[in-house]
Amino acid sequence: MTMVFYEAEKLHVSVDGVEIADLLEFKISPKGDQDSVKPIKDWTGKTTAYSKKADTDCEGSIKVNAHSESVTFLMQLAASKKQVQVVMVAETEGAKITKISADNCVFFYPEASPETESFALEFKFIGTDFKVE
């Protein structure tokens, strides 16, 4: 799958129905995608087909400005390990990918990264049922 990148201003990311404010960066990708396809070989060792596993696990991260009103909400999710849905919607005209969603996502405490213009917090998460529309 070709990954498509959009400017953060043109993305709307919602976690458990709450839109994330001051979004700096959003990343999400299937986890172990290459491990989901295995060759089936005959007795001579020749590949005759492929076994495809429906693995929809994913991993990602949400980076926000440290002063964002969403930090408290994301910290509460990291502390509780509550399973939530993450949805990204792109507002770019002619976008190849307009919506990505993942269910049963669990957030972790942030990693702080000082940047030149602002101080950012990156919240990593894992989830299942990764879907691209």
Residue pairs with C-beta under 8 A, 6 or more apart in sequence:
1 30
1 33
1 132
2 96
3 29
4 95
4 96
4 97
6 90
6 92
6 95
8 23
8 24
8 25
8 26
10 90
10 91
10 92
11 23
11 26
11 88
11 89
11 90
11 91
12 19
12 88
12 89
12 91
13 19
13 20
13 23
13 26
13 62
13 86
13 87
13 88
13 89
14 20
14 85
14 86
14 87
14 89
15 62
15 73
15 74
15 77
15 84
15 85
15 86
15 105
15 107
16 77
16 82
16 84
16 85
17 85
18 70
18 73
20 62
20 64
20 68
20 70
20 74
21 64
21 68
21 69
21 70
22 64
22 65
22 67
22 68
22 69
22 70
23 62
23 63
23 64
24 63
24 64
24 65
24 118
24 120
25 61
25 62
25 63
25 120
25 122
26 60
26 61
26 62
26 63
26 88
27 60
27 61
28 58
28 59
28 60
28 86
28 88
28 100
28 102
28 130
29 58
29 59
29 60
30 36
30 55
30 56
30 57
30 58
30 130
31 55
31 57
31 58
31 59
31 126
32 55
32 57
33 55
35 53
35 55
36 52
36 53
36 54
36 55
37 50
37 51
37 52
37 53
38 50
38 51
38 53
39 47
39 49
39 50
39 51
40 47
40 48
40 49
40 50
40 51
41 47
41 48
42 48
56 128
56 129
56 130
56 131
57 126
57 127
57 128
57 130
58 102
58 126
58 127
58 128
58 130
59 124
59 125
59 126
59 127
60 86
60 102
60 124
60 125
60 127
61 122
61 123
61 124
61 125
62 74
62 86
62 122
62 123
62 125
63 113
63 120
63 121
63 122
63 123
64 70
64 71
64 74
64 120
64 121
64 123
65 118
65 119
65 120
65 121
66 112
66 118
66 119
66 120
66 121
67 118
67 119
71 110
71 121
74 107
74 110
74 121
74 123
75 109
75 110
77 84
77 107
77 123
78 107
78 108
78 109
78 110
78 123
79 109
81 106
81 107
82 106
83 103
83 104
83 105
83 106
84 104
84 105
84 107
85 101
85 102
85 103
85 104
85 105
86 101
86 102
86 105
86 125
86 127
87 99
87 100
87 101
88 99
88 100
88 101
89 98
89 99
90 97
90 98
90 99
97 132
97 133
98 133
99 132
99 133
100 130
100 131
100 132
100 133
101 129
101 130
101 131
101 133
102 127
102 128
102 129
102 130
102 131
103 127
103 128
103 129
104 127
104 128
104 129
105 125
105 126
105 127
106 125
106 126
106 127
107 123
107 124
107 125
108 123
108 124
108 125
109 123
110 121
110 122
110 123
111 121
111 122
111 124
112 119
112 120
112 121
112 122
113 120
113 121
113 122
114 120
